[in-house]
């Protein structure tokens, strides 16, 4: 099972090349330690396919999505989730609720289903499984939380 440590203030010396462009500088961060091993076939292409697949699912909905996902970094190892409107994901609790809701979507993937006990894993475990090393969630205005996935 995975372990989550309490959120902390981001060290002032931490550099984030996407802050200020996709989202404001993170106010909080936390490590997420997962017992899941990264899949042997996880790579840049599989992470891109995940983001493209989710965008395709969102485009089929009868309403506008509440967030956008991006994969960034040299190996697309950073997942960025940004709210599309005001009043969304403006607290740490709402951001964690979004990640919890994304768990259902992740459980429907073939890669997630190949794990020993998919019902016991969450979205951050899935992120580790496909090789994401960082997940950033922001309201796109003034709140950003960053998770280092280990």
N, C-alpha and C positions, 0 to 999 in steps of 0.2 A: 504494500500500500504506500501511498505517497505521503510526504510530510510537507506542510506549509509553515513557514516561519512568519512571524508578525511583520506587518508593513513597517518600513522605516523611512526616515527622510533620506533622500538621495544625497550622496556625498557631493560637496560643492565642486570637487575636482573631476567628477565624471563628465565625459564628453559624449554627446549624442549628436551625430551628424544630421539626424532627421528632425530633431527638435527645432522649432522655429520655422519649419517648412510644412510638415504634416500635422504637427501638434505643438502645444506650448511645452517648454522644458518640464520634465517630470517633477512633481512635488514629492512623490513617494515612490518607493520601490520595495520589492521583496524577492527573495530567492524562492524557487519552487523545486524541491528535490523529489524526483520521481524514481521509482524502482524499475520503471519500464526501460528496456533497452531500445536505442534507436534502431529502426528496421534496417537490415542490410541493404535493401533496395531504396532506402530514402535518399533523395538527392534534390538538387535544384529543380529538376523537372517535376518531381512529384509534389514539391511544395507549390510550384507555380500552378500545377493542375488542380490542387486543392483550392486555391484562391479563385481560379477561373471557374471551377465547378460550383463553388458557393455563389459567385456572382450570377451564374446561369440560373441557379435555384431562385435567387432573389428576383431576377427579372421576370420570372413566371408568376410572381405573386400579384395579387390585385391591388396592392398598396406599395408605396415607396418604402424602401428599406430604412431601418432606423440607424444603420451604420454601414460603413464601407470598410473592406479589408484590403490590405496591400501586403505583399511580400517584398521586402527590401534587403539590401546587403549584397555583397559580392556573390554569395551562394544562396541568396533569398532565404537567409536564416533568421530574419527578423520579421515577425508578424505584427502589423499595425492595424488597429481597429479604431476608427474614428466615427463618432456620432454624426448624423446628417442634419440634426436640428437642435434648437435650444431646448433645455430642460431634460435632456437625455444623458445618462451616464455622467452625471455631475457630482456623484459621490462614489466613494470607494465601494460601498455596498451595492450600488446599482451596476457598477462595473463588474463586480464579482457575480452578480445575478446574470448579467449578460454572458459571462464565461460559463456559468452553470447551464444556461439555456443552449449554448453552443455544443454542450456535451451530447445532447440528443441528436443533433445533426452529425456529429463526428461518429457516433455509434452506428450510423447507417453506412459507413464507408467499408469497403472490402478490407482495407489494411487494419482497421480497428477490429473488425470481426475475426481476424486471424489471431488475435491475442488470446491468451489462455482464459482470462476472465474479463471480457469487455464490459460487463455490467458493473464492475468495481472500479473502472477507470473513468477519468474525467477529461475535460477538454485540454487541460494543460498536459496530461499524460499523452494525449493524442499528439499535441504539438511536439513533445519530445520524441514520440514514435516516428514522426516524419522529419525530424531534424531541425525544428525551430529551436533557437537558442535564447530568444527573447520575444516576449509578447508585450506590446504597449497598447494600452486602452486609454482613450481620451474623449472628452466631450467636444474637442475641437475648438474650444474657446479659452478655458482657464483651468481645467483640471486634467492631469495626466498621471497615470500610474504605470509603472514598468515592472515586469516580472522577468527575472533571469531564470531560465529553465535549465536545470541540471539533472 
